[in-house]
Amino acid sequence: MDDQQNVLTYEIIKAAVAGEKRATERIMAYYDDYMTELATVKERQPDGSVRTYVDEDLKQEIALKLLEEIPNFPLEEAERVVGEDEAEI
């Protein structure tokens, strides 16, 4: 996905918290590389070499946890911070 398109804004997060599918997809796409990094496993082989791979089951568990937590995002706190930032301008 193009970096310009894959930016998380307050509006995207707010829409995802409200249950909008497209916004949720954008959040998942935004965090995809990070979830891949978290699910990357290094495993020592019997010959002493190290095999590095992405544990897809672990990545799916991480993605599911993110999906479960999106509705719990503290919008009130974010709105307060956004309001403070606008007041400083």
C-alpha positions as CSV (number, residue, x, y, z in Angstrom):
1,M,0.0,0.0,0.0
2,D,1.2,3.5,-0.8
3,D,2.7,5.3,2.2
4,Q,0.6,8.3,1.5
5,Q,-2.6,6.3,1.6
6,N,-1.5,4.3,4.7
7,V,-1.5,7.1,7.3
8,L,-3.6,6.8,10.4
9,T,-5.6,9.9,11.2
10,Y,-7.9,10.6,14.0
11,E,-10.9,10.4,11.6
12,I,-9.8,6.9,10.5
13,I,-9.5,5.7,14.1
14,K,-12.8,7.2,15.1
15,A,-14.5,5.5,12.1
16,A,-12.9,2.1,13.0
17,V,-14.1,2.5,16.6
18,A,-17.6,3.1,15.3
19,G,-17.3,-0.2,13.4
20,E,-16.6,1.1,9.8
21,K,-15.1,-1.9,7.9
22,R,-12.9,0.2,5.5
23,A,-11.4,2.1,8.4
24,T,-10.7,-1.1,10.3
25,E,-9.0,-2.5,7.2
26,R,-6.8,0.6,7.0
27,I,-5.7,0.1,10.6
28,M,-4.9,-3.5,10.0
29,A,-2.9,-2.6,6.9
30,Y,-1.0,0.1,8.8
31,Y,0.1,-2.4,11.4
32,D,0.7,-5.3,9.1
33,D,4.5,-4.9,8.9
34,Y,4.7,-4.5,12.7
35,M,2.6,-7.6,13.3
36,T,4.9,-9.5,10.9
37,E,7.9,-8.3,12.9
38,L,6.3,-9.4,16.2
39,A,5.5,-12.8,14.8
40,T,8.9,-13.4,13.3
41,V,10.6,-16.4,15.1
42,K,14.2,-17.5,15.2
43,E,14.6,-21.2,15.7
44,R,17.9,-22.9,16.2
45,Q,18.2,-26.0,14.0
46,P,20.0,-29.2,15.1
47,D,23.0,-28.3,12.9
48,G,23.4,-25.1,14.8
49,S,22.0,-22.8,12.1
50,V,19.2,-20.4,12.8
51,R,16.0,-20.5,10.8
52,T,14.0,-17.3,10.7
53,Y,10.3,-17.4,9.7
54,V,7.0,-15.7,10.3
55,D,4.7,-17.8,12.6
56,E,1.4,-17.2,10.7
57,D,-0.6,-18.5,13.6
58,L,1.0,-16.1,16.0
59,K,0.5,-13.3,13.5
60,Q,-3.2,-14.1,13.3
61,E,-3.5,-14.1,17.1
62,I,-1.9,-10.6,17.2
63,A,-4.2,-9.4,14.4
64,L,-7.2,-10.8,16.3
65,K,-6.2,-9.0,19.5
66,L,-5.8,-5.7,17.6
67,L,-9.3,-6.2,16.1
68,E,-10.7,-6.9,19.5
69,E,-9.1,-3.8,21.0
70,I,-10.0,-1.2,18.3
71,P,-13.5,-0.6,19.9
72,N,-11.8,0.1,23.2
73,F,-9.7,3.0,21.9
74,P,-10.0,5.9,24.3
75,L,-11.6,8.4,21.9
76,E,-12.4,10.9,24.7
77,E,-8.8,11.2,25.6
78,A,-7.7,11.5,22.0
79,E,-10.3,14.2,21.4
80,R,-9.0,16.1,24.4
81,V,-5.4,15.9,23.1
82,V,-6.5,17.0,19.6
83,G,-8.4,19.9,21.1
84,E,-5.3,20.9,23.1
85,D,-3.1,20.7,19.9
86,E,-5.6,22.9,18.0
87,A,-5.7,25.5,20.8
88,E,-1.9,25.9,20.6
89,I,-2.0,26.7,16.9
